Amino acid sequence: MDVAAYLERIGYRGPLDRSIETLRGLHLAHLYAVPFENLDIHLGRPIVLDSAALVDKIVTRRRGGFCYELNGLFCALLRELGFRVTMLSAEVAREAGGYSPAFDHLTLWVDLDKPWLADVGFGEGFRLPLALNEPADQVQDGCAYLLITDGDYRVLLCRDRSGDWTPRYRFTLQPHVLADFAERCVFHQTSPESHFTLSRICTRATPKGRVTVSGMRLIVTSGTEKTERLLGGEAEYAATLREQFGVIE
């Protein structure tokens, strides 16, 4: 991997020692620079969980991706920098209750002075790594996160501004490799039961909020303010991807 090119892609110019400060800086820079998006699925381009292909897409062509791509490549970057990183299989909470199957989401366990949960591939997720064994709330940007143990699982809960706790996903600490997620990656590209095949999404965090294109809607949040408008057509859609995300399909 060309580490310098990756760091330029995410606009990171901070320290590169194996510390929580470096991990936080890389994590936040990644979320600000690289969008969570599923555009290739709707363009009929297969997503291959191969390191060279991911570097070409995200670093060279300055695209984004979904969890397997974003966390898969971020894991590779951290390992190049000397961090001890483990890929974990996560199951995403469903609105109707219960969880999706194993390998539905890829998240990361990073070992430093203590274990941390890192995740740059969950769309609107936490911005800074979470202490994996912290029993108390961890507050970020007006939201609180809590990691609890439920049998063999760790469950990530989020309390939003309304005060309600809701599960985001659950995971075990069993180590995995990127190839273990390949079958579920194919499912999300091809199955009509996958929400990724239903509509296009492109979103990234900003210092004050988030910018998102969902379907043909442009949604911008800044603090407590939210604006939303319908894009005028495919030409404006493509222009918005270029202007807001640097994405050229």
Helices and strands as residue ranges (DSSP letters): H 3-10, H 20-33, E 36-37, H 39-43, H 51-54, I 55-60, H 67-80, E 84-92, E 105-111, E 115-118, E 130-131, E 138-140, E 143-150, E 153-159, E 165-171, G 178-181, H 182-190, G 195-197, E 201-206, E 209-214, E 217-222, E 225-230, H 234-245
